[in-house]
Amino acid sequence: GAGVSQTPSNKVTEKGKYVELRCDPISGHTALYWYRQSLGQGPEFLIYFQGTGAADDSGLPNDRFFAVRPEGSVSTLKIQRTERGDSAVYLCASSPIGTVNTGELFFGEGSRLTVL
Amino acid sequence: GEDVEQSLFLSVREGDSSVINCTYTDSSSTYLYWYKQEPGAGLQLLTYIFSNMDMKQDQRLTVLLNKKDKHLSLRIADTQTGDSAIYFCAEGVPDSGYALNFGKGTSLLVTP
């Protein structure tokens, strides 16, 4: 597709369960970002990948959160032992080499996670 | 990062100008951004300004930057009902790989 694709668009789970959220960036984009947006808030940075490696994971709130990008394209955000406070929209963004220096990010529509 | 501050709500009449203000925090921010978020849609970059610029104009959009006061504004001329959305100010710092620091967003309502 032409844009950043995120699946699932909605995920409802129970407290304590494990969830995976997938991001398919725009083809050729080397940089990939995960953000989290809680209701009434702006997006909050979680992690940034340059290629396959996590260049900055300082935004991950705790060790229940983990993200991978094994082949430098698709990324998966993994949340273990989910808590109600994890409920939010998880946004993925990517950027090509040419705009990494300007920080122009292309966002997906997000995955809405609800933890009951 | 520290807070990027924005007013939360703005209402204007169709055809009027809208001005959305933002105060950012990091004096080393290289780029400052305005993103737009419509219901059910992803964040969309509207415009950005490099920190050594004072003003940038792009069609109906004018961005003003006061680096001394760390103040950024977005002016939308001839505001239309289709401009109703949430507008986010964000700052980017090169050392962080351009992990943007967003404000909470300003909800713009344009009434006929």
Interface residues (C-beta under 8 A of the other chain):
Chain A: G3 V4 A31 Y33 Y35 G40 Q41 G42 P43 E44 F45 Y48 Q50 A55 D56 S58 G59 L91 A93 S95 V100 N101 T102 G103 E104 L105 F106 F107 G108 E109 G110
Chain B: G1 V4 T30 Y31 Y33 Y35 G40 A41 G42 L43 Q44 L45 Y48 F88 A90 G92 P94 S96 G97 Y98 A99 L100 N101 F102 G103 K104 G105
